[in-house]
């Protein structure tokens, strides 16, 4: 286990190195370099040279990389010249709101996705299974933003049931204080994820149903309810835990789109606006943060899997 | 059953052997596939969509290159079956032109990423050892990238033309294909017929191209099918974020983005539902086809 952990963390560090090099290199691909992006179209060559020198963009790539990583390790994620605030403080404002959205959406989708996935597996090839399969295929094929648009046009334009925009506030508490405004973003987000969990849960339960322990449980006279919920369900959950850790990129992507559709003031919206303004420090900082979260998620998923399932040996 | 598998493997070894190998396998796969009525219907729909987008404009002639503000948001009528958008483009005609972009990009991005991912994964898995470890860390890094964020950055950097978008999408998609094909390769490279190539002095590349890839073709085709649907969705997302192809060209996502502006102002349903439903139905059909193909190639599920 210890050996596995060390090897796995070593891999994560290598991956982190590759990704940060790639991300920094990407910023250098901006037309005319990052300084041109910062100063705009009308910057003179003199100004560009001056700022290139000021920010160290005239130095070799590896020097820039080392300096950048050094700053990152000291907690300095950069400074947004468009917003006139540090990227860290921007994250401090936006991240809690995104976490609220992601957590609520994930919880709602799990509440529906897991039991319905189990139901589908137990009642496979029945009408109920086909209908729910159709729903999850719809979930896979529907662009998140289209679902958001449709829900807004139904529930806030046609019927004035929910506001079309997400709660606008600088504090998380007042956002949670407007639950009606949170309904549409959370529902849209949950539907996107529902397809993922229910499909996975269905196949995971199907795999478990043919295992020997199920036959043993039935043979000793356990009720069907006990077989499903006491044995199969608990074993199938192990793979969902893994999936949760691996699905961080999906969660991030979903959050960006939902925030843009509903104008929800979180990380995704801030990132999108930074992209349109070519505010490269924000882009760099946010991307690195999301990448680190993804790598940690993968790591936790692997470790969690090994801890939860004693049959897994490394 | 088993001797059939070995035979088909041998036939691939002798040459591409079109006549000897695929017929039996392909026919059996087709039998399984054809039983799936949903998949057959989906193929029908995809063919319809292709005709609609690529032949449709010749039948339903509309001006899709210059704006006409006198037709601003005109309602559906005899002259404009699905009305017009805010620049006076005929919406039905736009749906065809946008569909061309979406489908072309979807297919091209899928082909590029599957070709590259397959080769990369097969080489990595076949080489093994340190080469495999290094090549797979690159894939791990690619899969750890928050793809939508980097796609957004890439679309801001590169002026988005159709070709650029194809390669940008493919760049982020091939990692997954590579990992899948590598897994398949790991199990294939220990088979006797692959070992035999090494024994008789065949070069590694020959094993990869002639033996590993043809035997993993089922997985690759299925993955390629899903890749088309995924790429159409990714393009739709980019279009929605106004990072898609530049006007007057359009795609289904860009059309939706334009429609969003008018959602509050009145009942302009024709700006939203046609492109949205087109994306959903096209992607769902492609996914159904992919699912049926997986069943067809899955020898475990085959009777006898």
HADDOCK unambig.tbl for C-alpha pairs under 7 A between the chains (distance, minus, plus):
assign (segid A and resid 15 and name CA) (segid B and resid 137 and name CA) 6.15 0.50 0.50
assign (segid A and resid 15 and name CA) (segid B and resid 140 and name CA) 6.46 0.50 0.50
assign (segid A and resid 15 and name CA) (segid B and resid 141 and name CA) 4.79 0.50 0.50
assign (segid A and resid 18 and name CA) (segid B and resid 141 and name CA) 6.27 0.50 0.50
assign (segid A and resid 19 and name CA) (segid B and resid 141 and name CA) 5.69 0.50 0.50
assign (segid A and resid 19 and name CA) (segid B and resid 145 and name CA) 6.90 0.50 0.50
assign (segid A and resid 29 and name CA) (segid B and resid 157 and name CA) 6.72 0.50 0.50
assign (segid A and resid 30 and name CA) (segid B and resid 157 and name CA) 5.06 0.50 0.50
assign (segid A and resid 31 and name CA) (segid B and resid 157 and name CA) 6.43 0.50 0.50
assign (segid A and resid 137 and name CA) (segid B and resid 284 and name CA) 6.50 0.50 0.50
assign (segid A and resid 138 and name CA) (segid B and resid 284 and name CA) 6.80 0.50 0.50
assign (segid A and resid 141 and name CA) (segid B and resid 280 and name CA) 5.14 0.50 0.50
assign (segid A and resid 141 and name CA) (segid B and resid 283 and name CA) 5.34 0.50 0.50
assign (segid A and resid 141 and name CA) (segid B and resid 284 and name CA) 5.40 0.50 0.50
assign (segid A and resid 142 and name CA) (segid B and resid 280 and name CA) 5.23 0.50 0.50
assign (segid A and resid 143 and name CA) (segid B and resid 233 and name CA) 6.48 0.50 0.50
assign (segid A and resid 146 and name CA) (segid B and resid 276 and name CA) 6.23 0.50 0.50
assign (segid A and resid 149 and name CA) (segid B and resid 260 and name CA) 6.89 0.50 0.50
assign (segid A and resid 153 and name CA) (segid B and resid 263 and name CA) 6.47 0.50 0.50
assign (segid A and resid 157 and name CA) (segid B and resid 264 and name CA) 6.29 0.50 0.50
assign (segid A and resid 249 and name CA) (segid B and resid 146 and name CA) 5.27 0.50 0.50
assign (segid A and resid 249 and name CA) (segid B and resid 147 and name CA) 6.97 0.50 0.50
assign (segid A and resid 253 and name CA) (segid B and resid 148 and name CA) 5.53 0.50 0.50
assign (segid A and resid 275 and name CA) (segid B and resid 152 and name CA) 6.93 0.50 0.50
assign (segid A and resid 275 and name CA) (segid B and resid 153 and name CA) 6.27 0.50 0.50
assign (segid A and resid 275 and name CA) (segid B and resid 156 and name CA) 6.71 0.50 0.50
assign (segid A and resid 287 and name CA) (segid B and resid 146 and name CA) 6.89 0.50 0.50
assign (segid A and resid 287 and name CA) (segid B and resid 149 and name CA) 6.65 0.50 0.50
assign (segid A and resid 290 and name CA) (segid B and resid 146 and name CA) 6.27 0.50 0.50
assign (segid A and resid 291 and name CA) (segid B and resid 144 and name CA) 6.00 0.50 0.50
assign (segid A and resid 291 and name CA) (segid B and resid 145 and name CA) 5.61 0.50 0.50
assign (segid A and resid 291 and name CA) (segid B and resid 146 and name CA) 6.00 0.50 0.50
assign (segid A and resid 294 and name CA) (segid B and resid 144 and name CA) 5.81 0.50 0.50
assign (segid A and resid 295 and name CA) (segid B and resid 144 and name CA) 6.06 0.50 0.50
